[in-house]
Amino acid sequence: MALFTRKSTAAATATEALAVDPALAALTGTYTLDPAHSSIGFTVRHAMVTNVRGSFGEHEGTLVLDGTDPANSSASIDVKIASVDTGIADRDGHLASSDFFDAEKFPLMTFRSTKAEQLGGEAYRITGDLTIKDVTRPLAIDLELNGSATDVYGNERVGFEGSADILRSDWGLTWNAALETGGVMVSDKVKLAFDISAIKAAAPGA
């Protein structure tokens, strides 16, 4: 399903308008992220030899999908920093402290999309502004549309999974500690992973 497609010429626009995929058009609408069935996670190298994985348990967001004119689709996500979970309470507390995210002063990490494009097949890239603490920088997320379905409760759902690599220092997250054997405790590169399930809002008057 081509959720995000840019029309290059007037002729192409006319052709595509006549060939809208009905299944794709049916996805048009506003969706709310389902935090119980979504995951926003990360992986970072620790002590140069192993990976630490974590996630943010509390987040909310909205997807606006336009199946007839996919370029109008957008995403907005807010993540509660204090919900960071790596499985070790002391480490989570350190991440939430002023050494890293400073969750007390900056409680939210936000993403606001600015552009979406199809890479081919079910692959897409959505670009937007990621704000961590008081720093906002562009972020491109590669996504795959997993599909859509009506669940047992009658909710219309759509699912995406995606990933992106960032350098945490670009957002001012520079804390580190040198190792006696060389290298540092925490890598600058962070791998982000997204597994999103979103529920379609009822149409006005429905």
Phi, psi and chi 1 to 4 in degrees:
 res  aa     phi    psi   chi1   chi2   chi3   chi4
   1 MET       -  125.1  -63.5 -179.4 -173.1      -
   2 ALA   -88.4   85.3      -      -      -      -
   3 LEU   -70.4  -36.0  -85.2 -177.2      -      -
   4 PHE  -124.3  101.3  -54.3  115.0      -      -
   5 THR  -133.1  132.7  -55.7      -      -      -
   6 ARG  -100.6  134.2  -66.7 -162.6  171.9  -83.5
   7 LYS   -90.8  123.1  -56.3  171.5  179.0   60.5
   8 SER   -88.4  -27.3   57.6      -      -      -
   9 THR  -139.9  163.4   66.7      -      -      -
  10 ALA   -63.0  -37.2      -      -      -      -
  11 ALA   -64.6  -43.3      -      -      -      -
  12 ALA   -62.9  -37.9      -      -      -      -
  13 THR   -60.7  -45.6  -60.5      -      -      -
  14 ALA   -64.3  -42.5      -      -      -      -
  15 THR   -62.9  -46.0  -60.4      -      -      -
  16 GLU   -66.9  -33.6  -69.1  170.2   12.3      -
  17 ALA   -62.4  -32.2      -      -      -      -
  18 LEU   -82.0  -12.0  -64.5  173.0      -      -
  19 ALA  -122.8   34.1      -      -      -      -
  20 VAL   -65.7  130.1  172.5      -      -      -
  21 ASP   -70.3  118.7 -177.6  -14.8      -      -
  22 PRO   -58.0  -37.1  -24.2   34.6      -      -
  23 ALA   -65.5  -38.1      -      -      -      -
  24 LEU   -69.1  -43.9  177.5   60.8      -      -
  25 ALA   -59.9  -33.1      -      -      -      -
  26 ALA   -66.8  -18.7      -      -      -      -
  27 LEU   -79.1  -12.0  -64.1 -177.0      -      -
  28 THR   -56.2  131.3  -62.5      -      -      -
  29 GLY   153.3 -177.7      -      -      -      -
  30 THR  -103.5  132.7  -61.0      -      -      -
  31 TYR  -121.8  144.9  -66.5   74.5      -      -
  32 THR  -108.3  131.7  -60.3      -      -      -
  33 LEU   -60.5  137.8  -97.1   63.4      -      -
  34 ASP  -100.0  100.1  177.0    6.1      -      -
  35 PRO   -64.0  -24.2   22.3  -32.6      -      -
  36 ALA   -71.2  -20.1      -      -      -      -
  37 HIS  -126.6   21.7  -62.7   94.5      -      -
  38 SER  -126.6  157.3  -60.6      -      -      -
  39 SER  -141.6  133.3  174.1      -      -      -
  40 ILE  -120.8  106.7  -62.1  177.3      -      -
  41 GLY  -125.2  174.7      -      -      -      -
  42 PHE  -150.7  157.1   59.7   88.9      -      -
  43 THR  -134.1  134.3  -57.5      -      -      -
  44 VAL  -138.9  143.2   61.8      -      -      -
  45 ARG   -76.2  133.9 -174.6   65.1   59.5   87.3
  46 HIS  -116.4  128.3  176.0  -97.2      -      -
  47 ALA    56.4   25.8      -      -      -      -
  48 MET    70.9   -0.2  -51.1  -64.9  -68.4      -
  49 VAL  -127.8  -17.0  -62.7      -      -      -
  50 THR  -145.1  168.9 -169.7      -      -      -
  51 ASN  -108.6  140.3  -69.7  -40.6      -      -
  52 VAL  -109.0  130.5  168.8      -      -      -
  53 ARG  -113.7  144.8  -67.1  175.9  173.6   82.1
  54 GLY  -152.3  178.1      -      -      -      -
  55 SER  -154.2  168.3   62.7      -      -      -
  56 PHE  -111.3  115.6  -65.7   92.9      -      -
  57 GLY   -78.2  -19.8      -      -      -      -
  58 GLU  -118.5  118.4  -63.4 -176.9   38.4      -
  59 HIS  -157.2  157.1   45.7   79.2      -      -
  60 GLU  -146.0  156.6   59.5 -175.8   21.5      -
  61 GLY  -176.2  172.5      -      -      -      -
  62 THR  -134.1  136.2  -59.1      -      -      -
  63 LEU  -113.7  132.5  -53.7  178.4      -      -
  64 VAL  -114.6  110.9  178.9      -      -      -
  65 LEU  -107.9  134.1  -55.3 -177.0      -      -
  66 ASP  -122.7  100.2 -172.0  -23.8      -      -
  67 GLY   -73.4  -18.7      -      -      -      -
  68 THR   -93.5  -22.1   59.7      -      -      -
  69 ASP  -143.4   76.6 -171.5   -0.4      -      -
  70 PRO   -56.7  -24.2  -27.2   37.9      -      -
  71 ALA   -63.0  -16.6      -      -      -      -
  72 ASN   -85.2   -2.5  -71.6  -28.9      -      -
  73 SER   -69.8  152.6  -60.4      -      -      -
  74 SER  -154.0  167.3   62.8      -      -      -
  75 ALA  -143.2  143.9      -      -      -      -
  76 SER  -141.1  122.9  174.2      -      -      -
  77 ILE  -134.5  135.2  -59.3  174.0      -      -
  78 ASP  -118.4  132.1  -66.3  -18.9      -      -
  79 VAL  -120.7  129.8  177.7      -      -      -
  80 LYS   -83.2  114.0 -173.5  174.7 -179.9 -179.6
  81 ILE   -60.5  -39.7  -67.4  -63.1      -      -
  82 ALA   -64.2  -11.2      -      -      -      -
  83 SER   -87.9    8.6   70.3      -      -      -
  84 VAL   -59.3  136.8   63.8      -      -      -
  85 ASP  -142.5  112.8 -178.4    7.1      -      -
  86 THR  -111.8    4.1   64.4      -      -      -
  87 GLY    92.3   -6.3      -      -      -      -
  88 ILE  -129.9  115.9  -62.8  179.1      -      -
  89 ALA   -59.6  -42.2      -      -      -      -
  90 ASP   -62.8  -40.3  -73.8  -13.8      -      -
  91 ARG   -68.1  -39.8 -178.7  165.5   58.0 -154.4
  92 ASP   -61.7  -41.0  -62.1  -18.0      -      -
  93 GLY   -63.5  -38.1      -      -      -      -
  94 HIS   -66.0  -41.5 -169.6 -160.7      -      -
  95 LEU   -63.5  -35.6  -71.8  172.0      -      -
  96 ALA   -78.7  -12.6      -      -      -      -
  97 SER   -77.4  177.2   75.7      -      -      -
  98 SER   -67.8  -14.1   58.4      -      -      -
  99 ASP   -64.4  -30.8  -79.4  -14.1      -      -
 100 PHE  -121.9  -97.5  -74.0   93.7      -      -
 101 PHE   -82.1  -22.2  -70.3  108.4      -      -
 102 ASP    52.7   60.1 -160.6   -4.7      -      -
 103 ALA   -61.7  -29.2      -      -      -      -
 104 GLU   -65.7  -39.6 -175.5  172.8  -10.7      -
 105 LYS   -86.8  -33.8 -173.4  175.8 -179.3 -179.3
 106 PHE  -127.2   80.9  -55.8  100.3      -      -
 107 PRO   -70.9  -18.2   25.5  -34.7      -      -
 108 LEU  -122.9  144.8  -66.6  178.5      -      -
 109 MET  -108.1  132.4  172.0  171.4   57.0      -
 110 THR  -127.3  152.4   65.7      -      -      -
 111 PHE  -133.6  129.6  177.8   80.0      -      -
 112 ARG  -128.2  118.5  -58.9  -70.5 -175.4  -93.7
 113 SER   -71.0  150.3   67.6      -      -      -
 114 THR  -126.4  -15.9   56.6      -      -      -
 115 LYS  -161.4  147.2  177.5 -176.9  177.0 -178.0
 116 ALA  -139.1  143.9      -      -      -      -
 117 GLU  -149.8  150.8   56.6 -171.1  -43.7      -
 118 GLN   -89.2  133.4 -176.9 -177.0   16.9      -
 119 LEU   -96.7  -17.4  -57.8 -179.1      -      -
 120 GLY   137.0  135.4      -      -      -      -
 121 GLY    62.2 -126.9      -      -      -      -
 122 GLU   -95.8   10.8  -54.7  -60.8  -30.4      -
 123 ALA   -95.6  136.1      -      -      -      -
 124 TYR  -138.7  165.6  -57.7   87.3      -      -
 125 ARG  -134.2  127.3  177.3  170.8  -65.4  142.9
 126 ILE  -115.9  129.3 -172.4  163.4      -      -
 127 THR  -112.6  142.5  -57.4      -      -      -
 128 GLY  -164.8 -168.7      -      -      -      -
 129 ASP  -103.6  119.3  -65.6  -34.6      -      -
 130 LEU  -101.3  124.6  175.4   65.8      -      -
 131 THR  -113.4  121.8  -60.3      -      -      -
 132 ILE  -126.2  128.2  -57.6  174.9      -      -
 133 LYS    56.8 -123.7  -60.7  174.4   75.9  170.9
 134 ASP  -111.1   24.7   56.2   -8.4      -      -
 135 VAL  -117.0  128.6  178.8      -      -      -
 136 THR  -118.6  125.6  -61.0      -      -      -
 137 ARG  -139.7  156.7  -67.1 -179.5   60.7   88.1
 138 PRO   -70.6  145.9   25.1  -34.4      -      -
 139 LEU  -139.4  131.8  172.4   68.2      -      -
 140 ALA  -108.1  127.8      -      -      -      -
 141 ILE  -115.4  123.5  -56.5  171.2      -      -
 142 ASP   -83.7  129.4  -71.9  -24.2      -      -
 143 LEU  -126.7  154.1  -67.1  166.3      -      -
 144 GLU  -125.6  129.7 -178.9  176.2   -7.6      -
 145 LEU   -77.8  114.1  172.6   63.1      -      -
 146 ASN   -81.3  -21.2  -72.3  -23.7      -      -
 147 GLY   132.4 -172.2      -      -      -      -
 148 SER  -140.7  156.7   60.6      -      -      -
 149 ALA  -164.6  160.7      -      -      -      -
 150 THR  -101.2  122.2  -59.2      -      -      -
 151 ASP   -80.4 -179.2   65.9   22.7      -      -
 152 VAL   -67.8  -14.9  -64.0      -      -      -
 153 TYR   -96.5    2.9  -57.7  104.4      -      -
 154 GLY    88.0    5.6      -      -      -      -
 155 ASN   -78.7  134.7  -62.8  -46.9      -      -
 156 GLU   -85.3  122.1  -65.7 -177.8   56.6      -
 157 ARG  -118.3  152.0  -69.4  179.9  177.4  -91.0
 158 VAL  -132.9  145.7   65.1      -      -      -
 159 GLY  -129.7  140.0      -      -      -      -
 160 PHE  -133.4  150.0  -66.0   89.3      -      -
 161 GLU  -131.9  147.0   59.3 -179.4  -50.3      -
 162 GLY  -158.7  176.2      -      -      -      -
 163 SER  -154.8  160.6   62.5      -      -      -
 164 ALA  -160.9  150.7      -      -      -      -
 165 ASP  -112.0  135.3  -68.6  -15.8      -      -
 166 ILE  -132.9  164.6   66.5  171.4      -      -
 167 LEU  -104.5  117.7  -61.6  178.4      -      -
 168 ARG   -63.0  -26.6   60.8 -172.0  178.5   91.0
 169 SER   -64.2  -24.3   59.4      -      -      -
 170 ASP   -63.5  -22.3  -74.2  -15.2      -      -
 171 TRP  -108.0   18.1  -79.4  -93.8      -      -
 172 GLY    79.3   13.1      -      -      -      -
 173 LEU   -93.2   86.4  -56.9  177.2      -      -
 174 THR  -112.7   -0.4   57.0      -      -      -
 175 TRP   -57.2  140.5 -177.1   92.7      -      -
 176 ASN  -162.3  174.0 -131.8  -40.7      -      -
 177 ALA  -143.1  134.9      -      -      -      -
 178 ALA   -76.7  144.1      -      -      -      -
 179 LEU   -95.4  146.3  -57.9  174.6      -      -
 180 GLU   -61.1  -30.4  -68.7 -176.4    3.2      -
 181 THR   -89.2    4.8   53.2      -      -      -
 182 GLY   101.2  155.8      -      -      -      -
 183 GLY    86.2 -170.0      -      -      -      -
 184 VAL  -131.9  165.3  -67.1      -      -      -
 185 MET   -69.2  -41.9 -178.8   68.3   72.4      -
 186 VAL  -126.3  128.6 -175.5      -      -      -
 187 SER   -68.9  153.9   67.5      -      -      -
 188 ASP   -75.1  -36.1 -168.6   19.7      -      -
 189 LYS   -74.5  133.2 -178.8  179.6  178.1  179.6
 190 VAL  -127.4  132.3  180.0      -      -      -
 191 LYS   -98.1  123.5  -62.5  179.2  179.8 -179.9
 192 LEU   -99.1  144.2  -56.3  178.0      -      -
 193 ALA  -135.4  136.3      -      -      -      -
 194 PHE  -127.2  130.9  -53.2   87.6      -      -
 195 ASP  -131.0  104.2 -161.3  -15.9      -      -
 196 ILE  -114.1  130.2  -59.2  -61.0      -      -
 197 SER  -121.1  128.4  178.2      -      -      -
 198 ALA  -131.7  146.4      -      -      -      -
 199 ILE  -107.6  131.8  -62.8  173.0      -      -
 200 LYS   -74.7  133.2 -170.3  175.4 -173.3  178.1
 201 ALA   -74.8  148.1      -      -      -      -
 202 ALA   -65.2  141.9      -      -      -      -
 203 ALA   -65.9  145.5      -      -      -      -
 204 PRO   -53.3  130.5  -25.7   35.7      -      -
 205 GLY    84.5   -1.7      -      -      -      -
 206 ALA   -76.9      -      -      -      -      -
